[in-house]
Amino acid sequence: MTSQGHAGFAEEGTDIVCAGISALMQALETGLKDVLGICVTTIKDPDVPIMGFEWDESIQEGQIISRTMAKSLESIAESYPGYVEYREIIE
């Protein structure tokens, strides 16, 4: 799961839409790593606004957390059209 870019709803640093997405991404990482103990590879780039995670998606508990996260992101995208684009890519 990857989040990329800025929403552009408000100035960088005061954007509640970006803050909400960032909080959800951090909650996903915490849930997978600290609550479930799943090995997670974190993808971050200080020069590019991107945050992502890779893990063994066959673990059912992780699927539940990631699906909850995906639905939450989808809800934000629906609430802020033009600022957030949600795409689910299944490989």
Backbone as CSV, one residue per row, in Angstrom:
resi,resn,N_x,N_y,N_z,CA_x,CA_y,CA_z,C_x,C_y,C_z
1,MET,0.861,-1.163,0.000,0.000,0.000,0.000,0.903,1.221,0.000
2,THR,0.581,2.165,-0.884,1.427,3.340,-1.040,0.573,4.598,-1.099
3,SER,1.074,5.646,-0.465,0.478,6.966,-0.528,1.515,7.887,-1.155
4,GLN,1.074,8.706,-2.095,2.039,9.537,-2.808,1.460,10.924,-3.065
5,GLY,2.272,11.949,-2.892,1.890,13.311,-3.239,1.236,14.058,-2.092
6,HIS,0.826,15.261,-2.404,0.121,16.113,-1.443,-1.290,16.373,-1.969
7,ALA,-2.225,16.518,-1.065,-3.613,16.733,-1.468,-3.826,18.114,-2.082
8,GLY,-3.137,19.114,-1.568,-3.324,20.468,-2.077,-4.599,21.117,-1.583
9,PHE,-5.175,20.584,-0.519,-6.395,21.161,0.064,-6.073,22.471,0.770
10,ALA,-4.906,22.520,1.397,-4.433,23.721,2.097,-2.912,23.747,1.967
11,GLU,-2.296,24.776,2.522,-0.846,24.872,2.461,-0.197,23.664,3.120
12,GLU,0.943,23.259,2.551,1.699,22.145,3.116,2.005,22.453,4.579
13,GLY,1.762,21.477,5.427,1.955,21.652,6.866,0.678,21.998,7.610
14,THR,-0.346,22.440,6.878,-1.634,22.760,7.506,-2.788,22.036,6.818
15,ASP,-2.475,21.121,5.946,-3.471,20.430,5.130,-4.080,19.267,5.912
16,ILE,-5.351,19.417,6.304,-6.004,18.371,7.104,-6.225,17.088,6.310
17,VAL,-6.354,17.218,5.001,-6.552,16.031,4.177,-5.260,15.206,4.163
18,CYS,-4.140,15.856,3.910,-2.847,15.153,3.955,-2.591,14.574,5.340
19,ALA,-2.919,15.344,6.365,-2.698,14.875,7.741,-3.530,13.626,8.021
20,GLY,-4.767,13.608,7.541,-5.618,12.437,7.752,-5.073,11.203,7.062
21,ILE,-4.616,11.375,5.835,-4.050,10.241,5.093,-2.764,9.765,5.753
22,SER,-1.923,10.701,6.167,-0.674,10.331,6.850,-0.956,9.571,8.143
23,ALA,-1.955,10.026,8.891,-2.310,9.348,10.141,-2.789,7.926,9.869
24,LEU,-3.581,7.743,8.822,-4.039,6.397,8.471,-2.878,5.502,8.062
25,MET,-1.955,6.053,7.282,-0.788,5.268,6.857,0.052,4.858,8.068
26,GLN,0.247,5.772,9.002,1.012,5.450,10.201,0.274,4.425,11.059
27,ALA,-1.049,4.514,11.107,-1.841,3.539,11.861,-1.723,2.150,11.235
28,LEU,-1.695,2.084,9.912,-1.510,0.812,9.232,-0.172,0.197,9.628
29,GLU,0.879,0.988,9.563,2.210,0.494,9.926,2.240,0.017,11.380
30,THR,1.666,0.797,12.285,1.636,0.428,13.697,0.832,-0.852,13.918
31,GLY,-0.317,-0.953,13.273,-1.160,-2.142,13.422,-0.470,-3.402,12.937
32,LEU,0.166,-3.300,11.777,0.840,-4.476,11.228,2.062,-4.857,12.055
33,LYS,2.920,-3.894,12.324,4.195,-4.182,12.993,4.047,-4.399,14.494
34,ASP,3.447,-3.420,15.159,3.451,-3.416,16.623,2.315,-4.214,17.250
35,VAL,1.174,-4.256,16.596,0.040,-4.994,17.149,0.079,-6.460,16.714
36,LEU,0.272,-6.689,15.413,0.245,-8.054,14.889,1.625,-8.704,14.827
37,GLY,2.677,-7.905,14.880,4.030,-8.462,14.821,4.427,-8.941,13.436
38,ILE,3.815,-8.386,12.402,4.124,-8.752,11.025,5.360,-7.976,10.568
39,CYS,6.239,-8.650,9.866,7.422,-8.009,9.301,6.975,-7.095,8.160
40,VAL,7.277,-5.800,8.281,6.843,-4.804,7.302,8.060,-4.082,6.742
41,THR,8.113,-3.963,5.440,9.130,-3.144,4.799,8.510,-1.779,4.544
42,THR,9.146,-0.738,5.077,8.639,0.620,4.941,9.336,1.308,3.778
43,ILE,8.549,1.959,2.937,9.072,2.698,1.791,8.837,4.178,2.065
44,LYS,9.916,4.920,2.280,9.814,6.366,2.487,10.947,7.027,1.717
45,ASP,10.686,8.203,1.211,11.702,8.963,0.507,11.599,10.402,0.996
46,PRO,12.636,10.912,1.672,12.563,12.267,2.211,12.470,13.344,1.132
47,ASP,12.857,13.017,-0.100,12.827,13.996,-1.183,11.534,13.964,-1.990
48,VAL,10.754,12.917,-1.820,9.502,12.755,-2.559,8.405,12.422,-1.556
49,PRO,7.240,13.076,-1.663,6.159,12.760,-0.709,5.541,11.397,-1.003
50,ILE,6.184,10.366,-0.486,5.688,9.007,-0.683,5.876,8.207,0.599
51,MET,4.913,7.388,0.918,5.003,6.478,2.058,4.298,5.200,1.653
52,GLY,4.960,4.084,1.871,4.346,2.822,1.510,4.861,1.677,2.356
53,PHE,4.175,0.565,2.249,4.522,-0.607,3.051,4.330,-1.864,2.225
54,GLU,5.188,-2.823,2.466,5.045,-4.154,1.881,5.111,-5.161,3.016
55,TRP,4.275,-6.208,2.928,4.250,-7.253,3.937,3.629,-8.497,3.320
56,ASP,3.667,-9.563,4.056,3.058,-10.817,3.595,1.542,-10.664,3.677
57,GLU,0.937,-10.380,2.540,-0.487,-10.093,2.517,-1.362,-11.330,2.633
58,SER,-0.756,-12.492,2.801,-1.553,-13.704,3.001,-1.981,-13.851,4.461
59,ILE,-1.428,-13.033,5.343,-1.789,-13.092,6.768,-3.156,-12.429,6.949
60,GLN,-4.136,-13.217,7.389,-5.527,-12.763,7.446,-5.716,-11.514,8.305
61,GLU,-5.075,-11.433,9.443,-5.242,-10.276,10.312,-4.737,-9.009,9.623
62,GLY,-3.640,-9.148,8.897,-3.101,-8.019,8.150,-4.048,-7.582,7.047
63,GLN,-4.727,-8.545,6.442,-5.710,-8.230,5.400,-6.852,-7.396,5.985
64,ILE,-7.262,-7.726,7.191,-8.360,-6.996,7.832,-7.944,-5.553,8.100
65,ILE,-6.758,-5.373,8.640,-6.274,-4.016,8.915,-6.106,-3.237,7.614
66,SER,-5.493,-3.846,6.600,-5.256,-3.124,5.347,-6.560,-2.820,4.617
67,ARG,-7.539,-3.702,4.699,-8.839,-3.450,4.063,-9.563,-2.300,4.765
68,THR,-9.469,-2.258,6.099,-10.050,-1.148,6.858,-9.398,0.159,6.442
69,MET,-8.090,0.128,6.317,-7.326,1.301,5.884,-7.754,1.723,4.486
70,ALA,-7.872,0.775,3.570,-8.263,1.072,2.193,-9.650,1.717,2.143
71,LYS,-10.585,1.185,2.915,-11.937,1.758,2.954,-11.922,3.174,3.523
72,SER,-11.066,3.404,4.507,-10.933,4.741,5.095,-10.363,5.728,4.080
73,LEU,-9.348,5.315,3.327,-8.780,6.168,2.282,-9.807,6.449,1.187
74,GLU,-10.554,5.431,0.828,-11.597,5.587,-0.183,-12.644,6.608,0.275
75,SER,-12.969,6.576,1.541,-13.938,7.515,2.106,-13.414,8.951,2.055
76,ILE,-12.133,9.131,2.363,-11.532,10.467,2.281,-11.557,10.950,0.833
77,ALA,-11.227,10.071,-0.107,-11.240,10.438,-1.523,-12.647,10.861,-1.968
78,GLU,-13.659,10.173,-1.479,-15.042,10.528,-1.821,-15.449,11.863,-1.200
79,SER,-14.924,12.151,-0.009,-15.264,13.391,0.691,-14.521,14.603,0.133
80,TYR,-13.374,14.365,-0.485,-12.554,15.460,-1.011,-12.198,15.212,-2.479
81,PRO,-13.217,15.131,-3.344,-12.922,14.904,-4.761,-12.103,16.063,-5.316
82,GLY,-11.184,15.746,-6.170,-10.318,16.774,-6.725,-9.053,16.981,-5.919
83,TYR,-9.031,16.470,-4.696,-7.854,16.599,-3.838,-7.186,15.256,-3.573
84,VAL,-7.981,14.187,-3.601,-7.454,12.848,-3.325,-7.970,11.901,-4.397
85,GLU,-7.072,11.099,-4.900,-7.461,10.056,-5.842,-7.123,8.718,-5.192
86,TYR,-8.105,7.858,-5.102,-7.904,6.527,-4.538,-7.940,5.532,-5.684
87,ARG,-6.884,4.731,-5.776,-6.843,3.669,-6.793,-6.437,2.387,-6.108
88,GLU,-7.166,1.342,-6.367,-6.806,0.018,-5.855,-6.230,-0.760,-7.011
89,ILE,-4.977,-1.136,-6.879,-4.293,-1.892,-7.912,-4.035,-3.288,-7.380
90,ILE,-4.616,-4.267,-8.023,-4.451,-5.655,-7.598,-3.525,-6.327,-8.594
91,GLU,-2.437,-6.845,-8.066,-1.439,-7.489,-8.928,-1.570,-8.990,-8.875
